[in-house]
């Protein structure tokens, strides 16, 4: 599978927004890693977080199910450790890692409970976990038809593999025996067409006329998406 160049360009722009960079830094701080601690970034994408964690002197490994994306990460960061793998079955031994991070991935997983159980398995005692995910059902979008827009957002959430995973993560972590479970909220504001496409085309589903209207809004400078993001952290006791 080839990753479209336009998608990578927009993704890079999104990840380099000041708010995105601050959110990643916050997630790294929550991991509370020491030098040489081993950490995995699940759903590593282009490898940016793995490279940034390595710059903090961690031993970071990126895992992604998309082999083409792993190739991108390896090409951009040839010194990094990037592997094709499944969040539900990670390529690590029991208790091998000091840290586990996943960013905007949980909602796409078929079984978030299993994925977080797997995170618990690979973490050592006192290992830290951080889950960053979109709260899809709470996305706010400026529109001339607010009722239709609310319906489109709700329908998109319901069609995701785990559309409410960001909200469910804290209770799943507690049920799995994690301690010190804590959740904070952040948001990303999107107003440009290229970044809007990262979300709009996925939110729209089969609502082509709604998507066309949003693209028209973007062209005239009236696009506004507010993307709520929940950050949950926990410790393996």
C-alpha positions as protocol buffer text, in pm:
chain_id: "A"
residue {
  index: 1
  type: UNK
  ca { x: 0 y: 0 z: 0 }
}
residue {
  index: 2
  type: UNK
  ca { x: 136 y: 341 z: -102 }
}
residue {
  index: 3
  type: UNK
  ca { x: 85 y: 643 z: 121 }
}
residue {
  index: 4
  type: UNK
  ca { x: -37 y: 942 z: -84 }
}
residue {
  index: 5
  type: UNK
  ca { x: 217 y: 1225 z: -83 }
}
residue {
  index: 6
  type: UNK
  ca { x: -59 y: 1477 z: -17 }
}
residue {
  index: 7
  type: UNK
  ca { x: -164 y: 1288 z: 295 }
}
residue {
  index: 8
  type: UNK
  ca { x: 191 y: 1286 z: 429 }
}
residue {
  index: 9
  type: UNK
  ca { x: 231 y: 1657 z: 358 }
}
residue {
  index: 10
  type: UNK
  ca { x: -89 y: 1742 z: 546 }
}
residue {
  index: 11
  type: UNK
  ca { x: 0 y: 1504 z: 829 }
}
residue {
  index: 12
  type: UNK
  ca { x: 340 y: 1668 z: 864 }
}
residue {
  index: 13
  type: UNK
  ca { x: 177 y: 2010 z: 880 }
}
residue {
  index: 14
  type: UNK
  ca { x: -64 y: 1892 z: 1147 }
}
residue {
  index: 15
  type: UNK
  ca { x: 208 y: 1730 z: 1356 }
}
residue {
  index: 16
  type: UNK
  ca { x: 422 y: 2044 z: 1345 }
}
residue {
  index: 17
  type: UNK
  ca { x: 146 y: 2275 z: 1466 }
}
residue {
  index: 18
  type: UNK
  ca { x: 248 y: 2428 z: 1801 }
}
residue {
  index: 19
  type: UNK
  ca { x: -50 y: 2268 z: 1978 }
}
residue {
  index: 20
  type: UNK
  ca { x: 40 y: 1924 z: 1837 }
}
residue {
  index: 21
  type: UNK
  ca { x: 400 y: 1958 z: 1946 }
}
residue {
  index: 22
  type: UNK
  ca { x: 293 y: 2066 z: 2296 }
}
residue {
  index: 23
  type: UNK
  ca { x: 58 y: 1769 z: 2322 }
}
residue {
  index: 24
  type: UNK
  ca { x: 333 y: 1524 z: 2225 }
}
residue {
  index: 25
  type: UNK
  ca { x: 570 y: 1681 z: 2477 }
}
residue {
  index: 26
  type: UNK
  ca { x: 300 y: 1648 z: 2743 }
}
residue {
  index: 27
  type: UNK
  ca { x: 259 y: 1279 z: 2660 }
}
residue {
  index: 28
  type: UNK
  ca { x: 636 y: 1226 z: 2689 }
}
residue {
  index: 29
  type: UNK
  ca { x: 642 y: 1401 z: 3026 }
}
residue {
  index: 30
  type: UNK
  ca { x: 360 y: 1175 z: 3149 }
}
residue {
  index: 31
  type: UNK
  ca { x: 569 y: 867 z: 3060 }
}
residue {
  index: 32
  type: UNK
  ca { x: 827 y: 985 z: 3319 }
}
residue {
  index: 33
  type: UNK
  ca { x: 1109 y: 794 z: 3148 }
}
residue {
  index: 34
  type: UNK
  ca { x: 1469 y: 785 z: 3258 }
}
residue {
  index: 35
  type: UNK
  ca { x: 1764 y: 766 z: 3021 }
}
residue {
  index: 36
  type: UNK
  ca { x: 1791 y: 425 z: 2851 }
}
residue {
  index: 37
  type: UNK
  ca { x: 1437 y: 326 z: 2950 }
}
residue {
  index: 38
  type: UNK
  ca { x: 1262 y: 119 z: 2681 }
}
residue {
  index: 39
  type: UNK
  ca { x: 937 y: 256 z: 2538 }
}
residue {
  index: 40
  type: UNK
  ca { x: 706 y: 164 z: 2250 }
}
residue {
  index: 41
  type: UNK
  ca { x: 501 y: 402 z: 2037 }
}
residue {
  index: 42
  type: UNK
  ca { x: 209 y: 198 z: 1902 }
}
residue {
  index: 43
  type: UNK
  ca { x: 73 y: 330 z: 1574 }
}
residue {
  index: 44
  type: UNK
  ca { x: 399 y: 515 z: 1517 }
}
residue {
  index: 45
  type: UNK
  ca { x: 310 y: 652 z: 1173 }
}
residue {
  index: 46
  type: UNK
  ca { x: 596 y: 850 z: 1022 }
}
residue {
  index: 47
  type: UNK
  ca { x: 812 y: 792 z: 1330 }
}
residue {
  index: 48
  type: UNK
  ca { x: 818 y: 1147 z: 1464 }
}
residue {
  index: 49
  type: UNK
  ca { x: 737 y: 1049 z: 1825 }
}
residue {
  index: 50
  type: UNK
  ca { x: 993 y: 768 z: 1828 }
}
residue {
  index: 51
  type: UNK
  ca { x: 1263 y: 1008 z: 1709 }
}
residue {
  index: 52
  type: UNK
  ca { x: 1161 y: 1265 z: 1970 }
}
residue {
  index: 53
  type: UNK
  ca { x: 1161 y: 1005 z: 2247 }
}
residue {
  index: 54
  type: UNK
  ca { x: 1506 y: 888 z: 2135 }
}
residue {
  index: 55
  type: UNK
  ca { x: 1623 y: 1250 z: 2153 }
}
residue {
  index: 56
  type: UNK
  ca { x: 1517 y: 1238 z: 2518 }
}
residue {
  index: 57
  type: UNK
  ca { x: 1760 y: 947 z: 2559 }
}
residue {
  index: 58
  type: UNK
  ca { x: 1498 y: 672 z: 2572 }
}
residue {
  index: 59
  type: UNK
  ca { x: 1531 y: 344 z: 2381 }
}
residue {
  index: 60
  type: UNK
  ca { x: 1224 y: 390 z: 2162 }
}
residue {
  index: 61
  type: UNK
  ca { x: 1059 y: 140 z: 1928 }
}
residue {
  index: 62
  type: UNK
  ca { x: 782 y: 223 z: 1681 }
}
residue {
  index: 63
  type: UNK
  ca { x: 516 y: -33 z: 1589 }
}
residue {
  index: 64
  type: UNK
  ca { x: 257 y: 17 z: 1314 }
}
residue {
  index: 65
  type: UNK
  ca { x: 27 y: -226 z: 1132 }
}
residue {
  index: 66
  type: UNK
  ca { x: 78 y: -37 z: 803 }
}
residue {
  index: 67
  type: UNK
  ca { x: 396 y: -165 z: 637 }
}
residue {
  index: 68
  type: UNK
  ca { x: 407 y: 133 z: 397 }
}
residue {
  index: 69
  type: UNK
  ca { x: 400 y: 376 z: 689 }
}
residue {
  index: 70
  type: UNK
  ca { x: 677 y: 181 z: 861 }
}
residue {
  index: 71
  type: UNK
  ca { x: 880 y: 218 z: 541 }
}
residue {
  index: 72
  type: UNK
  ca { x: 824 y: 595 z: 558 }
}
residue {
  index: 73
  type: UNK
  ca { x: 940 y: 601 z: 920 }
}
residue {
  index: 74
  type: UNK
  ca { x: 1251 y: 399 z: 839 }
}
residue {
  index: 75
  type: UNK
  ca { x: 1331 y: 625 z: 546 }
}
residue {
  index: 76
  type: UNK
  ca { x: 1300 y: 939 z: 754 }
}
residue {
  index: 77
  type: UNK
  ca { x: 1471 y: 804 z: 1064 }
}
residue {
  index: 78
  type: UNK
  ca { x: 1716 y: 533 z: 951 }
}
residue {
  index: 79
  type: UNK
  ca { x: 1869 y: 502 z: 1297 }
}
residue {
  index: 80
  type: UNK
  ca { x: 1531 y: 424 z: 1456 }
}
residue {
  index: 81
  type: UNK
  ca { x: 1375 y: 88 z: 1539 }
}
residue {
  index: 82
  type: UNK
  ca { x: 1047 y: 54 z: 1348 }
}
residue {
  index: 83
  type: UNK
  ca { x: 849 y: -267 z: 1317 }
}
residue {
  index: 84
  type: UNK
  ca { x: 532 y: -386 z: 1147 }
}
residue {
  index: 85
  type: UNK
  ca { x: 305 y: -521 z: 1419 }
}
residue {
  index: 86
  type: UNK
  ca { x: -38 y: -548 z: 1575 }
}
residue {
  index: 87
  type: UNK
  ca { x: -142 y: -345 z: 1879 }
}
residue {
  index: 88
  type: UNK
  ca { x: -332 y: -650 z: 2006 }
}
residue {
  index: 89
  type: UNK
  ca { x: -20 y: -872 z: 1992 }
}
residue {
  index: 90
  type: UNK
  ca { x: 298 y: -673 z: 2047 }
}
residue {
  index: 91
  type: UNK
  ca { x: 644 y: -815 z: 1966 }
}
residue {
  index: 92
  type: UNK
  ca { x: 779 y: -780 z: 2321 }
}
residue {
  index: 93
  type: UNK
  ca { x: 830 y: -1011 z: 2616 }
}
residue {
  index: 94
  type: UNK
  ca { x: 634 y: -982 z: 2938 }
}
residue {
  index: 95
  type: UNK
  ca { x: 754 y: -685 z: 3142 }
}
residue {
  index: 96
  type: UNK
  ca { x: 1010 y: -577 z: 2882 }
}
residue {
  index: 97
  type: UNK
  ca { x: 917 y: -209 z: 2860 }
}
residue {
  index: 98
  type: UNK
  ca { x: 924 y: 92 z: 3090 }
}
residue {
  index: 99
  type: UNK
  ca { x: 677 y: 291 z: 2880 }
}
residue {
  index: 100
  type: UNK
  ca { x: 388 y: 250 z: 2637 }
}
residue {
  index: 101
  type: UNK
  ca { x: 243 y: 527 z: 2423 }
}
residue {
  index: 102
  type: UNK
  ca { x: -26 y: 534 z: 2159 }
}
residue {
  index: 103
  type: UNK
  ca { x: -156 y: 845 z: 1983 }
}
residue {
  index: 104
  type: UNK
  ca { x: -483 y: 871 z: 1784 }
}
residue {
  index: 105
  type: UNK
  ca { x: -497 y: 494 z: 1735 }
}
residue {
  index: 106
  type: UNK
  ca { x: -732 y: 341 z: 1992 }
}
residue {
  index: 107
  type: UNK
  ca { x: -1051 y: 437 z: 1804 }
}
residue {
  index: 108
  type: UNK
  ca { x: -940 y: 230 z: 1502 }
}
residue {
  index: 109
  type: UNK
  ca { x: -873 y: -90 z: 1696 }
}
residue {
  index: 110
  type: UNK
  ca { x: -1113 y: -380 z: 1689 }
}
residue {
  index: 111
  type: UNK
  ca { x: -1059 y: -451 z: 2059 }
}
residue {
  index: 112
  type: UNK
  ca { x: -925 y: -161 z: 2270 }
}
residue {
  index: 113
  type: UNK
  ca { x: -957 y: -373 z: 2586 }
}
residue {
  index: 114
  type: UNK
  ca { x: -725 y: -637 z: 2440 }
}
residue {
  index: 115
  type: UNK
  ca { x: -481 y: -371 z: 2320 }
}
residue {
  index: 116
  type: UNK
  ca { x: -461 y: -214 z: 2666 }
}
residue {
  index: 117
  type: UNK
  ca { x: -432 y: -559 z: 2823 }
}
residue {
  index: 118
  type: UNK
  ca { x: -138 y: -619 z: 2590 }
}
residue {
  index: 119
  type: UNK
  ca { x: 10 y: -289 z: 2704 }
}
residue {
  index: 120
  type: UNK
  ca { x: -13 y: -410 z: 3063 }
}
residue {
  index: 121
  type: UNK
  ca { x: 157 y: -735 z: 2969 }
}
residue {
  index: 122
  type: UNK
  ca { x: 463 y: -574 z: 2809 }
}
residue {
  index: 123
  type: UNK
  ca { x: 508 y: -312 z: 3082 }
}
residue {
  index: 124
  type: UNK
  ca { x: 724 y: -382 z: 3383 }
}
residue {
  index: 125
  type: UNK
  ca { x: 620 y: -295 z: 3738 }
}
residue {
  index: 126
  type: UNK
  ca { x: 582 y: 83 z: 3775 }
}
residue {
  index: 127
  type: UNK
  ca { x: 587 y: 118 z: 3396 }
}
residue {
  index: 128
  type: UNK
  ca { x: 391 y: 410 z: 3258 }
}
residue {
  index: 129
  type: UNK
  ca { x: 123 y: 415 z: 2987 }
}
residue {
  index: 130
  type: UNK
  ca { x: -14 y: 714 z: 2794 }
}
residue {
  index: 131
  type: UNK
  ca { x: -312 y: 695 z: 2557 }
}
residue {
  index: 132
  type: UNK
  ca { x: -390 y: 997 z: 2336 }
}
residue {
  index: 133
  type: UNK
  ca { x: -709 y: 976 z: 2130 }
}
residue {
  index: 134
  type: UNK
  ca { x: -972 y: 1184 z: 1955 }
}
residue {
  index: 135
  type: UNK
  ca { x: -1315 y: 1219 z: 2113 }
}
residue {
  index: 136
  type: UNK
  ca { x: -1485 y: 1178 z: 1776 }
}
residue {
  index: 137
  type: UNK
  ca { x: -1845 y: 1228 z: 1888 }
}
residue {
  index: 138
  type: UNK
  ca { x: -1759 y: 1568 z: 2037 }
}
residue {
  index: 139
  type: UNK
  ca { x: -1595 y: 1715 z: 1724 }
}
residue {
  index: 140
  type: UNK
  ca { x: -1737 y: 2062 z: 1651 }
}
residue {
  index: 141
  type: UNK
  ca { x: -1766 y: 2183 z: 1292 }
}
residue {
  index: 142
  type: UNK
  ca { x: -1894 y: 2520 z: 1170 }
}
residue {
  index: 143
  type: UNK
  ca { x: -2179 y: 2466 z: 924 }
}
residue {
  index: 144
  type: UNK
  ca { x: -2478 y: 2629 z: 760 }
}
residue {
  index: 145
  type: UNK
  ca { x: -2674 y: 2319 z: 865 }
}
residue {
  index: 146
  type: UNK
  ca { x: -2577 y: 2240 z: 1226 }
}
residue {
  index: 147
  type: UNK
  ca { x: -2835 y: 1963 z: 1265 }
}
residue {
  index: 148
  type: UNK
  ca { x: -2707 y: 1777 z: 960 }
}
residue {
  index: 149
  type: UNK
  ca { x: -2350 y: 1828 z: 1074 }
}
residue {
  index: 150
  type: UNK
  ca { x: -2424 y: 1683 z: 1418 }
}
residue {
  index: 151
  type: UNK
  ca { x: -2582 y: 1381 z: 1249 }
}
residue {
  index: 152
  type: UNK
  ca { x: -2279 y: 1331 z: 1021 }
}
residue {
  index: 153
  type: UNK
  ca { x: -2039 y: 1344 z: 1318 }
}
residue {
  index: 154
  type: UNK
  ca { x: -2247 y: 1099 z: 1520 }
}
residue {
  index: 155
  type: UNK
  ca { x: -2282 y: 861 z: 1226 }
}
residue {
  index: 156
  type: UNK
  ca { x: -1907 y: 868 z: 1166 }
}
residue {
  index: 157
  type: UNK
  ca { x: -1842 y: 792 z: 1532 }
}
residue {
  index: 158
  type: UNK
  ca { x: -2078 y: 496 z: 1524 }
}
residue {
  index: 159
  type: UNK
  ca { x: -1902 y: 351 z: 1218 }
}
residue {
  index: 160
  type: UNK
  ca { x: -1556 y: 358 z: 1370 }
}
residue {
  index: 161
  type: UNK
  ca { x: -1423 y: 36 z: 1517 }
}
residue {
  index: 162
  type: UNK
  ca { x: -1420 y: 199 z: 1863 }
}
residue {
  index: 163
  type: UNK
  ca { x: -1552 y: 552 z: 1827 }
}
residue {
  index: 164
  type: UNK
  ca { x: -1587 y: 612 z: 2200 }
}
residue {
  index: 165
  type: UNK
  ca { x: -1253 y: 460 z: 2300 }
}
residue {
  index: 166
  type: UNK
  ca { x: -1107 y: 791 z: 2417 }
}
residue {
  index: 167
  type: UNK
  ca { x: -1387 y: 823 z: 2675 }
}
residue {
  index: 168
  type: UNK
  ca { x: -1374 y: 456 z: 2769 }
}
residue {
  index: 169
  type: UNK
  ca { x: -996 y: 434 z: 2814 }
}
residue {
  index: 170
  type: UNK
  ca { x: -988 y: 541 z: 3181 }
}
residue {
  index: 171
  type: UNK
  ca { x: -1241 y: 282 z: 3292 }
}
residue {
  index: 172
  type: UNK
  ca { x: -1075 y: 12 z: 3081 }
}
residue {
  index: 173
  type: UNK
  ca { x: -742 y: 92 z: 3244 }
}
residue {
  index: 174
  type: UNK
  ca { x: -890 y: 71 z: 3593 }
}
residue {
  index: 175
  type: UNK
  ca { x: -1064 y: -258 z: 3506 }
}
residue {
  index: 176
  type: UNK
  ca { x: -728 y: -398 z: 3391 }
}
residue {
  index: 177
  type: UNK
  ca { x: -570 y: -314 z: 3725 }
}
residue {
  index: 178
  type: UNK
  ca { x: -374 y: -3 z: 3630 }
}
residue {
  index: 179
  type: UNK
  ca { x: -313 y: 252 z: 3906 }
}
residue {
  index: 180
  type: UNK
  ca { x: -288 y: 632 z: 3908 }
}
residue {
  index: 181
  type: UNK
  ca { x: -532 y: 661 z: 3618 }
}
residue {
  index: 182
  type: UNK
  ca { x: -570 y: 1024 z: 3515 }
}
residue {
  index: 183
  type: UNK
  ca { x: -728 y: 1201 z: 3216 }
}
residue {
  index: 184
  type: UNK
  ca { x: -683 y: 1550 z: 3076 }
}
residue {
  index: 185
  type: UNK
  ca { x: -831 y: 1720 z: 2769 }
}
residue {
  index: 186
  type: UNK
  ca { x: -683 y: 1925 z: 2488 }
}
residue {
  index: 187
  type: UNK
  ca { x: -806 y: 2040 z: 2148 }
}
residue {
  index: 188
  type: UNK
  ca { x: -681 y: 2113 z: 1798 }
}
residue {
  index: 189
  type: UNK
  ca { x: -835 y: 2388 z: 1586 }
}
residue {
  index: 190
  type: UNK
  ca { x: -828 y: 2332 z: 1208 }
}
residue {
  index: 191
  type: UNK
  ca { x: -906 y: 2614 z: 967 }
}
residue {
  index: 192
  type: UNK
  ca { x: -716 y: 2532 z: 646 }
}
residue {
  index: 193
  type: UNK
  ca { x: -824 y: 2313 z: 357 }
}
residue {
  index: 194
  type: UNK
  ca { x: -524 y: 2079 z: 356 }
}
residue {
  index: 195
  type: UNK
  ca { x: -553 y: 1999 z: 726 }
}
residue {
  index: 196
  type: UNK
  ca { x: -930 y: 1990 z: 700 }
}
residue {
  index: 197
  type: UNK
  ca { x: -908 y: 1707 z: 447 }
}
residue {
  index: 198
  type: UNK
  ca { x: -733 y: 1489 z: 707 }
}
residue {
  index: 199
  type: UNK
  ca { x: -1057 y: 1489 z: 902 }
}
residue {
  index: 200
  type: UNK
  ca { x: -1340 y: 1594 z: 670 }
}
residue {
  index: 201
  type: UNK
  ca { x: -1306 y: 1312 z: 418 }
}
residue {
  index: 202
  type: UNK
  ca { x: -1308 y: 1060 z: 702 }
}
residue {
  index: 203
  type: UNK
  ca { x: -1595 y: 1223 z: 890 }
}
residue {
  index: 204
  type: UNK
  ca { x: -1813 y: 1260 z: 581 }
}
residue {
  index: 205
  type: UNK
  ca { x: -1849 y: 891 z: 497 }
}
residue {
  index: 206
  type: UNK
  ca { x: -2114 y: 872 z: 226 }
}
residue {
  index: 207
  type: UNK
  ca { x: -2232 y: 1231 z: 282 }
}
residue {
  index: 208
  type: UNK
  ca { x: -2081 y: 1368 z: -39 }
}
residue {
  index: 209
  type: UNK
  ca { x: -2297 y: 1680 z: -47 }
}
residue {
  index: 210
  type: UNK
  ca { x: -2201 y: 1766 z: 311 }
}
residue {
  index: 211
  type: UNK
  ca { x: -1833 y: 1718 z: 228 }
}
residue {
  index: 212
  type: UNK
  ca { x: -1868 y: 1939 z: -80 }
}
residue {
  index: 213
  type: UNK
  ca { x: -2020 y: 2212 z: 136 }
}
residue {
  index: 214
  type: UNK
  ca { x: -1732 y: 2190 z: 384 }
}
residue {
  index: 215
  type: UNK
  ca { x: -1479 y: 2206 z: 103 }
}
residue {
  index: 216
  type: UNK
  ca { x: -1654 y: 2516 z: -28 }
}
residue {
  index: 217
  type: UNK
  ca { x: -1633 y: 2670 z: 319 }
}
residue {
  index: 218
  type: UNK
  ca { x: -1261 y: 2591 z: 325 }
}
residue {
  index: 219
  type: UNK
  ca { x: -1211 y: 2755 z: -15 }
}
residue {
  index: 220
  type: UNK
  ca { x: -1371 y: 3080 z: 103 }
}
residue {
  index: 221
  type: UNK
  ca { x: -1188 y: 3075 z: 438 }
}
residue {
  index: 222
  type: UNK
  ca { x: -1478 y: 2971 z: 661 }
}
residue {
  index: 223
  type: UNK
  ca { x: -1363 y: 2623 z: 762 }
}
residue {
  index: 224
  type: UNK
  ca { x: -1357 y: 2561 z: 1138 }
}
residue {
  index: 225
  type: UNK
  ca { x: -1311 y: 2224 z: 1307 }
}
residue {
  index: 226
  type: UNK
  ca { x: -1245 y: 2185 z: 1678 }
}
residue {
  index: 227
  type: UNK
  ca { x: -1099 y: 1841 z: 1749 }
}
residue {
  index: 228
  type: UNK
  ca { x: -1120 y: 1738 z: 2119 }
}
residue {
  index: 229
  type: UNK
  ca { x: -844 y: 1509 z: 2239 }
}
residue {
  index: 230
  type: UNK
  ca { x: -834 y: 1310 z: 2562 }
}
residue {
  index: 231
  type: UNK
  ca { x: -504 y: 1205 z: 2722 }
}
residue {
  index: 232
  type: UNK
  ca { x: -518 y: 919 z: 2972 }
}
residue {
  index: 233
  type: UNK
  ca { x: -218 y: 802 z: 3169 }
}
residue {
  index: 234
  type: UNK
  ca { x: -166 y: 522 z: 3418 }
}
residue {
  index: 235
  type: UNK
  ca { x: 91 y: 312 z: 3602 }
}
residue {
  index: 236
  type: UNK
  ca { x: 125 y: -65 z: 3609 }
}
residue {
  index: 237
  type: UNK
  ca { x: 143 y: -152 z: 3982 }
}
